[in-house]
Amino acid sequence: MGTDLASKLRGYPEGEVEKAKVDHAERAKRILAAQTNMTARGIMDLGNDPAGGRKEKDDSQNPDLDDSGHRNVRGEE
């Protein structure tokens, strides 16, 4: 079943499929950016940023880059 038919069967308004595609593409772009730092993964031969781990941690706690808009930290802030 395609997304157009599924959207119609669920009773979603016209245009929701296009909005969902844009939202999904933006989310995929954020995930790709978060997972491309090879130095942070311990693969030094493929990385070019010795501080990659620190940057990745900072990005992971940035509420602007999170779908929920919250800062991902343990415990109280």
C-alpha positions as CSV (number, residue, x, y, z in Angstrom):
1,M,0.0,0.0,0.0
2,G,1.4,3.4,-0.9
3,T,1.5,6.4,1.4
4,D,-1.2,8.3,-0.6
5,L,-3.7,5.5,-0.2
6,A,-2.8,4.9,3.4
7,S,-3.3,8.6,4.1
8,K,-6.7,8.6,2.4
9,L,-7.8,5.5,4.3
10,R,-6.8,7.0,7.6
11,G,-8.8,10.1,6.8
12,Y,-5.9,12.6,6.8
13,P,-6.4,15.9,5.1
14,E,-5.0,16.5,1.6
15,G,-1.3,17.5,1.6
16,E,-0.4,15.5,4.7
17,V,1.7,13.0,2.6
18,E,3.9,15.8,1.3
19,K,4.3,17.3,4.7
20,A,5.2,13.9,6.2
21,K,7.8,13.4,3.4
22,V,9.5,16.7,4.2
23,D,9.5,15.9,7.9
24,H,10.9,12.5,7.3
25,A,13.7,13.8,5.1
26,E,14.6,16.5,7.6
27,R,14.8,13.8,10.4
28,A,16.9,11.5,8.2
29,K,19.3,14.4,7.5
30,R,19.7,15.1,11.3
31,I,20.3,11.4,11.9
32,L,22.9,11.2,9.1
33,A,24.7,14.3,10.4
34,A,24.8,12.8,13.9
35,Q,26.2,9.5,12.7
36,T,28.9,10.6,10.2
37,N,31.6,11.5,12.7
38,M,34.0,8.5,12.4
39,T,36.5,9.9,15.0
40,A,33.8,9.8,17.6
41,R,33.2,6.2,16.7
42,G,36.9,5.4,17.4
43,I,37.8,4.9,13.7
44,M,40.7,7.3,13.7
45,D,41.8,6.4,10.1
46,L,38.5,7.7,8.7
47,G,38.1,10.7,10.9
48,N,39.6,14.2,10.5
49,D,38.5,15.8,13.7
50,P,40.4,14.9,16.9
51,A,37.7,16.6,19.0
52,G,34.9,14.8,17.2
53,G,33.7,12.9,20.3
54,R,33.2,16.2,22.2
55,K,31.4,17.8,19.3
56,E,29.1,14.8,19.0
57,K,28.3,14.8,22.7
58,D,27.5,18.6,22.5
59,D,25.3,18.0,19.5
60,S,23.5,15.1,21.2
61,Q,22.5,17.4,24.0
62,N,21.4,20.3,21.8
63,P,17.6,20.7,22.1
64,D,17.5,22.3,18.6
65,L,18.7,19.1,17.0
66,D,16.3,16.8,18.9
67,D,12.9,15.8,17.7
68,S,11.4,16.4,21.1
69,G,13.1,19.7,21.7
70,H,14.5,18.6,25.0
71,R,18.1,18.4,26.1
72,N,19.2,14.7,26.4
73,V,21.0,14.5,29.7
74,R,20.7,12.2,32.6
75,G,19.7,13.6,36.0
76,E,18.6,17.1,36.8
77,E,19.9,20.1,34.9
